[in-house]
Amino acid sequence: MLRTRIKICDKCRGTNVETLVPRIKEILPDAEIQIGCQNFCGIGQTKAFLILNHKPLIAENEDELIEKLKESCK
């Protein structure tokens, strides 16, 4: 079985790593979470985003991003 991989940027203003990581771990406790620049600077300045298994998920805010993550994991 493939492990779920999530990448998050800790530099962009649209994503708060300190609040996002615990919420991701509630949904996907075994996910491998990689934190660092993801080269999504233009989007990341105004929107929340993460990369789930090489697929970007982009939302207006963290709550919407978490909902998209839940939908993608079904």
N, C-alpha and C positions, 0 to 999 in steps of 0.2 A: 504494500500500500504506500502511495506517495505521501510525503509529509507536506502539510500546508505551509507555504512560505508567504510571509507578509513583509513588505518593505515600507518604511515610513521615513519621512524627512524630518530632521530635527532643526533645520535651518529656516524653513518656510514659515511665514506668519499664519497661514491658514490652518496649520495643524499643530495641536498642542500634544506633544509626545507624553507628557506627564499624566494627562487625563485619558488619552486615547489608548495607550498600552494596557492599562488595567481593564478597560472595557473590552478590548480585543481578547484578552486572556479569559474573560468570563465566557465568551462565545466559543473560542477555540483554544482551550488550555494547552494543547500540545503543539500549537503552531510555532514555527521558527520565525522569530521577529528580528528583522535586520533594521537597524537605525542608522541613517546617514543620508547624505545628499543623493537624491534620485533623479536629478536633472529635469525636474518638473517646475523650475523656478517661476515661470510665467503664471502657471495655474496655481501653484502653491502660495503665492502672495495673497490671494483673495479667496481661495476655496480650500476646503479640507480634502485630502486625498490619501490613498494608500494604494499599494500594488499588491494584488492577491494572485499568487501563482502566475506572475508575468502579465496580469491584466489590471490596468488602472481602474480604480473606483474613485469617482470624483463627485463631491456634493457641496452644497452651499455652506454646510456647517457640520460639526462633529456628530450631532444626533442623526442627521440624514445619512451621513457616511456609515454609521453603525447599522442603520436600517438596511442600507444597500449591502453591507457585509453579511447580515443575517440572511437576506434573500439569496445572495450568491452561494451561501453554504447549504442551502436546502437541497 
